[in-house]
Amino acid sequence: MSANAARSIDEYLKQLRSALAEEDPALIQDALYDAEEYLRAEVASHPDRSEADVLELIASTYGAPEEVAAAYRDTEVKVKAALKTPPPPAAVAQASGVRRFFGVFMDVRAYTSLFYMLLTLATGIIYFTFVVTGLALSAGLAVLVIGIPFFLAFIGMARVLALGEGRLLEATTGERMPRRPVHPGPSASWLSRIGDMLKDVRTWTTLLYLLLMLPLGIIYFTIAVTGLSIGLRLALSPLVVLAGDFGWIPPELFNNVLEIGGVSYGSPQSFIAALFCMALGIVILALVLHVARAIARGHARLAKALLVTG
């Protein structure tokens, strides 16, 4: 056993964290969880040996902290390649600014980001209701015996929701998020566990994030729906004119769609006005996709700051 070999699980985890210091915080959280889960299970399965003896015994199978860190770095290269946004076609990448602006219609991440913005209203309501109800019941039941396990279950569920939210963000934005929760550590009494949760900053930042999702979800949903409704309404103007020419829609709908001064239904300028509206609608839709992509990226960074252990 080398001189700097870990003599305890906590020391091993510190060395592993130090070896991964330059990596993504989400990767560090996953690696620490896997290591602690494995090491504590091995120590529990050898009650007749000390932690130092067990760590020395499994050093050849699980590996030293530096070796484990290297293995995670190699795996992360493949993960980042899988999460990386597909590059735009060469013709779009080398095109002018105007063509790159409209090239957003070929960006898959733009559509998934827009989907996330629409979804946040529903998830925000669920998260906000869960946190407010959980905190209120935890405070009300604090004087009863059931209050302690209820609070532990509430915080545990909040972390599960945060983990699921992270996976949703990773799928829609490509931002690396944790796949494992923070390990609860060695077995301890309920009072000790509650004390650790109350002292853990991540407990409160997780609850803060879940509460913020409601106002943010309202903002995101409003931006997405408003942009889509205006853009689609204008972009489909020529179809409205053609449908009116064929008698498929009443003339009144034309004015409700175009609403351009001096242009009336059936006039020679009606289709030209509709084409102008279509062009404007396409520009608005492209802008909506750009905004959705930027919002989703910014929100993913906010989520990482509040949900991931540093």
Buried (B, 14 or more C-beta within 10 A) or exposed (E): EEEEBBBBBBBBBBBBBEBBEEBBBBBBBBBBBBBBEBBBEBBEEEEEBEBBBBBBEBBEEBBBBEEBBBEBBEEBEEBEEEBEEEEBEEEBEEBEEEEEBBBBEEBEBBBBBBBBBBBBBEBBBBBBEBBBEBBEBBEEBEEEEEBBEBBBEBBEEBBEBBBEBBEBBBBBBBBBBBBBBBBBBEEEEEEEBBEEBEEBEBBEBBBEBBBBBBEBBBBBBEBBBEBBEBBEBBBBBBBBBEBBBEEEBEEEBBEEBBEBEEBEBEEEEBBBBBEBBBEBBBBBBBBBBBBBBEBBBEBBEBBBEBBBBE
